[in-house]
Amino acid sequence: MLPTALLLFASAALTTAAPVIDRSTGPSCEASHQAPALPKTGGVSELPDPDSGLTLKHIALGFGIQNYTCSQVGTSSTAAGALAMLYDITNLYPNQGGDSLSQKDFENLTSKALWTHPVPLRMNHNAPGASRTNPFPRDAPLRLKGTRPLPFLGHHYFDAAGVPTFDLDGGKIHLPCTKISQVNPPSGADAGPEGTGAVTWLYLGGNAGAIGAKYVYRVLTAGGVSHGCKTTGTDSTSYTATYWFYG
């Protein structure tokens, strides 16, 4: 099943799969400020903690597709980058202020977006994936039921050389990066509407030319694993994740 069929999955699964934001269990405006803590998988291996001298710049919700290629039916697919819109959710972390969510609702944001909203990219109608020449729609907030509109923050893409890159905050952050380490998501991670599984959690470090941030973590992933090589050519799977930027 391809991402273009996401709405069919979502409409059938909304009642059972989409978390409901319940502000009654979240912190009040008077709650004490608490520095956001990078999520953990709870498994044997964890991503390294951010260096003590770094500052959290943004927490972003990334919403898009993971791309793959298949050279032969029945073989393993090859990762071919990703495309995602990024939305600022820093203020939604528990105990940050009046817009803060409960811990459970914050951690479920990725699932909520993936199950209740179409992928916010210009998707191909007759082929897998998104437009190769103009995949990103106009900059606009993401509107999810039960939350304030999530402000647009930036884009995630792979450049012409295949380098994972983030552009956000109106050009203040440009982060071409390289993977430092990865860990498997928790066993109960959301496999996504396409049922393929949640992609790994990542720790990425900035390359030469990085501006405004040095590291980014991809955590709280939902969906995104390949469908497998049932045909040759390209494949893509919808996914969401939170991205934590440090500098």
N, C-alpha and C positions, 0 to 999 in steps of 0.2 A: 504494500500500500504506500502511496507517495504522499508528500506533504499537501498537495493540492486537494486531497480528500479529507483534510483535517476537520473541516466544518461538519462533515458527516459523522466523524468520530465524536466530535465535541458535543453535538446535539444529543447524541445517545448516552453520553457519559456524564453530562453535567451534574446530574443529581447525586451520583455516587462518587464521582472522582474529584470534583472541584471543591477545594476548601472554601469555607465561608468565613469572611473576615468578621470577627466578633470583637468589637472595641470594648465591650463590657469587661472582657478579661484582660485587656491591655492596660498599660500604665496611664495614669492621669497626667494632666498638665503639671501637677505639683510633684511628680515623681523625680527622684534625684537623678542627675545626669550620670550616665555610665558609659565609659568608653567601649565602643563596639569590639567584641571579641571574635576573631576569625573562627568560623565553624570547624568542628572536628568530625571525622567519620565515625569515631568510636571503635575503629578497628585496630589491628596490631600495628599497622604502619600509618603514620600521619605526615602531612606536609610540614616542613619546618616552620616555626613561628617567625613572624617578621622581625628583623633586627630592631633592637631597642631604640636606636637613633632615628628610626623612620616614623613618618606621620601618615595616618590614613587620609588619603585625598578624597576618595569617593567610594561608595558602594553602588554598583550599577546592576540592574537587571538586564541581562543580555537575552535577546529573543530573536531567533533566526533559524538557520539550517546548517547542518554539518554535511559536507560534500564528500563523495567517494567515487572511485572509478573501479571498473571491473574489466579485466582483460580476457577472462575466461569463465564460463559458467561453472559453478561448483567450487571455485577457488575463493580465497579470502579477498575482500575488497581492500583497496588502498586509499588512505585518507587523502583528500584533495582540498583541504582548507575549509573555511567556514565564513558565513556572512551573518551579521546580527546587528540589529538596532540596540542601542544602549539607553537605559532610562535611569535617572538618579533616584535611588531609594535610601540614601544615607539617613534621612530624617525619619524613615519608617522603622529603623532598628529600635528595639525596646529601650525605653528610658531616655530617649533623646528629646522628647517634647510632646506637644499636643497631638502631633500626627503619628506618634509611635504606635506600633502594633505589639501584640503579645509575642512572645518568642515563637510559639507554635505558628501563628499567622504569618510572621515574618519568614520563617523557614519554608512555609507552604506557598509563598508568592510565586515561585517558579512553576509549581504545578498548577496553580490557579490560572496563571497567564497561558500556559501551554494548552490547557483543557478548555478554556472559555473564550479564546480570542484567536482569530486567524493569524498566521505568520505575517508580521508587518514588513513584508518585502514585496517587490514586484515579481510575483511568481510566474513561471512559464505556464501556459495553458495546455500545451500539447506535448510537453517534454518535462523531464524531472528538473527540479531546482528553480533558481531564480534567473532573471535576466543577466546575461554576461556583461552587458554594456551599461545598464542603468538599474541596478538591483535595489537601490535605496529610494523609498518614497520621500516626500517632503518631510522636513523636520517638524515633528508634532508630538505632543504628549501621548502616552499610552493610557487609555481609559478602561479600567477594569471595574466591574461591579463591586461596590462595597469599599472602594478606596478613592482617595482624591486622585485626579489625573497625575500620572507619573511623568515628571518633566523629561523631555528629550535631553540626552546627554552627549551622544556621539555614535560612532560606527565602529564595528569590528570587521576586519576583512583580511585576506591574505594578499600581499602585493605581487607584482609581476614576477618577483624572484621566489615566491612561495613563503615569504616571511610573515608570520602572524603579526598584525598591526592594529593598534587602537588609536583613533583620533577622537578626542572628546573635549568638553568644556570650552567650546568656541576656539579651539586651536591652542589652548594653554597646555594640553597634554597630547603629545605625539609619541607613541610607544611601539616601535618595532621591537620584537622580542624573540627569545629563544627559550625552549623548555629546559628547566633545571631539574624538575622532578615531577612525579605523578603518583597517585594512589587510587585504588579502586573506590568507587562510591560506596556508601553503606548498602548492606544487603537489601534493605527495604526501599531503596531509591526509586523514584517514579520512572517506570519504563517508557512513559509517554503514550499518547493516543495510538501510535503505530505499534506499540508493544515490543520495540526492539531492545530497550534497555537504556540506562543512563550512562552518559559518557564519563570518563575518568575525571577526577579532580586534578588540577594542574597548578604548578608554581612556575612562573615565567619571569625571566630577567631581561631588562632592557639592553638593546644593542647600541652600537654607536649611532648617534643622531637622536637618541631618545631625549625628549623634552618634558619636564614637568612631573615625571614619575620614573621610578627605577624598577619596580616590580609589580606584578599583578597575579592574583590568585583566582582560579576558576573553581568555585565550590557550589554546593547545593544544586547539582546538576539534575536535569530531568530530560529524558529522551535523548535522541541524537545518535544512537548506535546504528550502524549500517543495517540495511535489510538483508545483506548477503548477496552474493553474485548469482542471482536467478537469471539474469540476462547480462550481456556485455554492454559496456558503455558507462554512462554516468548514473549516479544514484544520489539521493539526498534525503535527509531525515530531519524533521523539525526538532528543535531543542530549546531549552532555556537554562540559564545558570545565573548565579550572582558572581560578579567580578569585583574584587577588592584591590584598589590601586594604592600603592604606597610610594612615598618619595621623601 
